[in-house]
Amino acid sequence: SDEIARLKQLRSNAVAPTRDYSGCGVLRRYFCQLHFLQTRFPMKDGEAAALSFTWTGVFSNKSVSMSDVSFDQASTLYNLGALHSQLGDYDSRTTDDGMRVSCTHFQCAAGAFDYLKENFPVAATPDLSSELMAMYTSLMLAQAQECLLEKSIKEKRKGTINSKLAQQVADYYSTALLVAESQPVAQAAAKKVKLWQKQFKIKALYFGSLAFMFAAAGSEEQGK
């Protein structure tokens, strides 16, 4: 029927979305359509209307197929978070609008990864594990907070304010580092985890140092 054809086309577009706002919209629509369908048809593993869904593993680069709508939903959410993170990185942060858009993308990415962690806690594949989603969430929040810090510095706000913002960035990176050191993350991303750990540690130390520097500047401003 026309409805099935449209659904197949929507999934095809969601598997390879355009890297822009439109792509995010396609992923959201497909996820919502899956949610609508699974409330009306038994589409989970072993149920009467279960269909086989295929995605490519993030780290294995191999096709993975499962007859469970939850796998399709989780994979779609992952791609939504990943696309928002890419768009956040693509936008120029040299202007106020660019900084705002980047911050929004990183916050949306964090929301997608956190929703995946909370609502799909049993990972269908290692690259969808709760630990990885927790790490990605902290990383996205750190980058969103970086945007706020950059804006605050540009606006020459008080040192005490910049110190708090910088410390929050450092805390998010420290949390990401802590999760990156866990065994599930090491097993899922063995080839990348060491680099992630180094980057998170450097970022946490750097922004922690900035927090102290701005705190000192704030004390000087207050004549302490």
N, C-alpha and C positions, 0 to 999 in steps of 0.2 A: 504494500500500500504506500501511499504518498508519505504517511507519517513515519513508516519504517525507513523509507529512503532518506527522509530529512534527518532522522536520528543517525543513520549511518554516515551521512555527510557531515553532521555536527561532530561526531566522534573523529572522523578523518581530519577535520580541521583542528580538533583539540589535541590530537596526537602530534601534529606539526604546526603549532600556532605561529602566526606572524609575531615578530618581536616588537610589539608596540601595544598601545592601549587596546586596540581591537583584539589582539591575541589574548589579553587578560579577560576581555569580555566573553570570548568564545569559551575559554576554560571555565569561567563561572557559570555560563549557561549550560554547558555540558554537565558540570557537577550537579547543578540544580535539577537537571533532567533525570540524572541517575537517582537522585534522592527521591524524586517524584515516583519513578518507576518501582524502586525497591519498597516503597510503602504500599504498593498495589499488587505486586507480583512476587512470588517466592524465588528470589534470584541469588541466594547465597549458596555456598558449597553444599552439594548434595540435594538441593531443593529442585522442585519440578521445572522451574523456569530459568535455572542457572545457565548462563552462557559463558563461553570461553573468551577471556580478554587477554590481549598480548601487549606487553610493553618491553622496552629495552632497559636492562639493568644499568644504573648510573656508573658503577665501577667495573662491572664485568663486561659491559657492552654486548651482552648476549640477550637474546629474546627469552622472555619469561611469560608463560601462559598459565592462567588460573581461571577456574570456573566459579568465580565469586565476585559479585558486584562490588564488594568492599575493596577488593584489590584495584578495580578500575577507579573507584572514588578516591582512594588514597593516592594513587599514581597521578590522578588529575590535580589533586590538591598540591602534591609535591611540585608538579610543573608550574602551577600558578605561583607558588612561593619563589621558585627558581626564576621565573620570568620577571616577577616584580623586582627581584634582587638585581637582575641584569639591567633592567631599565633604570633602577636607582643608580647604578654604576655609570650608565651611559650619559645621564643628564649632567650638564655642566653646572658646577656649584659656584661659578664666578658671579652669578646674579642672584638676587633675592628669590625670583621665581624658580630658577633652576635648583636652588638649595631647598626650597619648599617642596618641589616635585620629587627630588631625590629622597628627602626625608619621608614623604608620604609613601613612596614605593617601598622603602626599607621597612616601614611600619606595617604595610600590607603584607609583605613577605613574612615578617615575624608572625603576623596573625594567622597566615595560612599554615605555617609550620607548627605553630602552637596548637591550632585546631586539629591538625593531623595527629599530633602527639596525644591530645586529650581524648579524641573520639575514635581513633584507630590504634589503640595501645598494643594490640597483638600484630606485630609487623609481618606482612606477607613475605617480604624479602629483607635481607640485612640492610639494604640502603634506605629502608623506610622505618628503621628502628626508632623507638622512643628516644633513645640516647642521642642519635644523630639529629633528630628533630629538635631536641632541647638545645643542642649545640648551635644549630642553625638559627634558632629563635634568639639566643643570646647574641650571636654574631650580627644578626639583622638589627636588633635593638641597639647594639653598640654603634653601628654605622648611622642609624637614624639620630642617635645622640651626638655623634660627631658633627652632623649637619647643624644641629642646634648650637653646639659649641662654636663652630665656625661663624655662624650668624651672630652670636653674642660677641665674639671677638671683633668681628667686623664693625659692629655697632658700638664698640668701645664701652661695653657695660662694666660694672664694678668687678673688681678682682674676686670678691667673695662669691659672686654669682658664677663667674667663669670657673672658679675652683670647684664648686659643687657639680657643675656640668662635666668638667674634666674627670672628676672622681667617679661619676656615674658611668662614663665611658670605660674607664679603667676597670670598674667592677663588672661590667658586662663582659669585657674581654677575659677577665679572670674566671668568670663563670664558664665561658666557652672553653677556656683552657682546661678547667677541672673536668668537664665532660669529655673533652678530646682525649684526656688521659685514661678514660675508662676502657675496659676490655671490649665491650660491644662496638665502640667506634673504631678501635684498633683493628678488630676483625673485619669490619665492614669496609674500611678504607685503608688497608695496610700500606698502600703505596703513597698515600697523601697525608696520613695522620702526623708524621714527624714534622713535615713542613707546616701544617696547621698549628701544631703546638708551638713551634718557634715563632711564627707570626703573631699568635695570640699573646705569647709571653712578652714579646717586644712591644706590642701595642699597649698591653696592660702597664708595663713599666714606663713607657713614654707618657701616657696620659696621666699616670699616677704622679710622675714628675711635674707635669704641667699643673696638676692640681695643687701641689706644694708651691710652685712658683706663683700661681695666681693668688693663693692664700697669703703668701708673703706680701704681694702687691696690695692685697686688700687690707692687710694690717697697716701697711705704710700709708694707705689712703685715709685710714681712720686715726692715724697718728699714734699707733701703738708701738 
